[in-house]
Amino acid sequence: MRITEAFSKYGATLKNVQWSVSSENDAGELIVSLWKHYFGKPKNGKIKYNDHVSRWSGHGNTEFRRRIDKAFSSSQLVRVVIARTDDEEAVGRGEDASKLNNTFFAKEDWVGKVILWDGDNYEIEFIAEPVIGNKQGSADVPTFNLAVRQKDNMIEELRNYYSQNGILSTSFTCEHKEQCQDGCTTFTGPKSAFISSGYEAKSLPRLLFLSLDSGSGDKNNENRLPLAVRQQAEIDRDFLSLHKHKHWYRTHELAWYIFKRFDPDIKIQEARKYFAHANSAKCCMNNAQRKKANAILFKNCKKYLHGELLILSPEILITQGKEAKEAIWTLRGKSIKRIDEFASIIELNGKQIFWLHTYHPNNWGAFNKQRNFDKNNNVALGWVKYSGLIHEFIQENV
């Protein structure tokens, strides 16, 4: 979009469309246009922008210096318009960027503060996904510790959502309960999605797996609550004891291939600290050999998935199995770009995400064909391909 349109997303107008790159809105926030290639990598739910004002000159520079100085001295909240260009070297040389081929994007879910300003060098730290219910993040936020507050919110909000809809394990009052149970003596009630601590803090891009039913459910209702599920999946479970050809190990493996693109030092056993996992059917029939639950469970649970995804807010969504795919197919907005038969850029809950569909790992033949493991080089070529595409998508959409 054009720079004027991007600034208008924040209710701000530019003093001069030819050279202004900063403005303020009526909420008292500073709006700045910043180059995408000067952002660092996200870390612990934060991302930093570093540059120096002596790199360029002109009327816009003078205005920008004044606004940065004010923002630094007054702890003013900062909103960002991300600028992309086809000539990063020209930008680095301080050439007139208005003559370049640029595009602009308002990153409306980021809020920042200037944490360094020495009259030339400056650093702005942004937090992704500000506090729910305070999207514009100004007057009622007493401190800038938004990452911690957001971290506390997701588990709590998910639990509240489950409770309000009768699908919390300890208060199971879903209207479909009797129909889904249908006399099944091994039936167990709803299990929460697994939300890792790193997913909640957004330490890495938010990767969500959406699978079928849980296969087996704990009879203790307390053990299916959100925090209990996190404790089991992220802390208690011995990763090294997982069967390498089963669903949970293969889920970790794919997550690991994706996360390696953003953190080359991450180990496969550490992947569980950063992804989330939900089931299309919340309850479980506990069938022999973990056989898939009856179709009625998937049908009745579809209506709960929209609200769950609103809270989880993934950037990367991987569906595992037919029913998971069908659920997203009905919930998605427009398809932005079809990459191949398995991968697409779609709109979900008003934002673009990368959607990769995989066969369920229990569908051995089809899954392994998609995984495309090269024994000679000990690498899953299919996951190398898709992790590369995912990394490109995240980099382009920050």
Protein Blocks (a to p, Z undefined) as FASTA:
>chain_A
ZZklmmmmnopacfblklpcbdcdfkopacddddfklpccdeehiacddddfklpgcjkl
mmmmmmmmmmmmnopacdddddddfblklmmnopafklpccdddddfkbccddfbdehja
ccddddehiaehilnopmmmmbfclmmmmmmmmmmmmmmmmmmnopafklccbfklmmmn
nopakbccdddddddfklmnomaccdddddddehiacfblklmgfklmmmmmmmmpcfkl
pcfkbmklmmmmmmmmmmmmmmmmbcfklmmmmpccddfblbdehighhiacdfklmmmm
mmmmmmmmmmnopabdcdedjklmmmmmmmpccdfbdfblmbccddeehiacdddddddf
klmmlmmmmnopafklopafklmmmmmmmmmmmmmnZZ
